[in-house]
């Protein structure tokens, strides 16, 4: 049988266990690759436009329309986003263990769309909002009727329905995209390295439209149209995604990753007094045929975390899975456990990212937003500069930086995954230093102009440096995180690995809310004025940003310690030339 890649020696069929929806092997020339990814990437442009069309300006809606204060509105945004990101673990579990990524995505995408429809309705009917009031009343200087429990209940029900929908779509859609490239093919393996850069490029292309166009519509035309457009955008994105179904490659569910991990931990604890054999070949392992049935490959035993190897020591004849685990399951568990310290080091950057969606935007509401006599820049539109900065950085990184560094380091990625994350962490800390300096200047001008109706006679573009630097930081951190956790996760736990990268945002958002509330409470004790008040001109956000910069640098040093002890996962690639027929050779992943 002839295929497009046969002339260059590439096999007709994929070698990584990819199948179609009916479980049949797929031809490399018929499915997957960039052809399939075009549908997925275009979907992501529209879907990100929908998601950020809601999240980018949410703090403004909560403040101006539902009349919530600075801390309450900021926390509600981070609670909502945190819930969506954390619940992605459940979506990843369902995909990896039971339904597969495509079917899990399909179910949760319907929930996502219903939530968007409900949210559009919630902002459209006057009875679902409290009566409007003056901005100074919202700031706490007068009376302003709060939203009723029913109004809040409907609005937040819609938001959390969206969060539930994203729980099953976020961890699976990028993994579906990465699954279109065969790790066992040299060309496709190289393409996968670029995929995550262009994947994030598409995300921020949609985000850019949301931050410029949708935010303007919401602030100047109306929230019904401002939320209705994202809802229509999501519907379009789903049509595009399903139009590419015949081109997609799929991976079979591999069983519950949590059960495998739990069994290894329990079995190793039960046998903590058992001695390990000197020859690792004496450890328990399933036959190769057992793995091949599920399109998987055996992983040889390693000496890292040796105490877990005791789970594979055969004692007696019992093969109870809670007492005896195969070597491959143990190695998969090790791979997931190694990721946890890196996961923890990403919490602080996620706290800072959440500030962009709340406090940075609220700062913008106090500044001069006029361009000419009639046009005002919506505060949330400043996030578009983060997006533009990130898009430019990703383009330069993929087209030039990687090629230059590849010639120097001989690493296919240019620099390792952890090095990319480390550079992002340095930029992250720099963002908060710049934000602190800029806020100190804003407060100084505000106090020199106390009778200006809460407006500070400074252009909103004074915030531009921190937004631009945030974009550079995210080009390294955001792309680096999803790339790192996907590639370092075992083959049967890729969705869970991707969910790890989303969990960092979830935990970061909740920690952000906790830290914001804690700082606000502590700094207001004993009659003190406090750092974070509803009136930002009477606050001290510069102190808060300084605190975040200190936490960022401490976190960077923790990350350096993690890097020192981290061991990259070794990938198993089947020998395609036939020199080692029936065997596989182990290649070190350069990161």
Beta strands, then each sheet from edge to edge (+ up, - down):
strand 1: 367-368
strand 2: 370-371
strand 3: 375-376
strand 4: 456-459
strand 5: 570-574
strand 6: 584-588
sheet 1: 1+ 4+
sheet 2: 2+ 3-
sheet 3: 5+ 6-
end
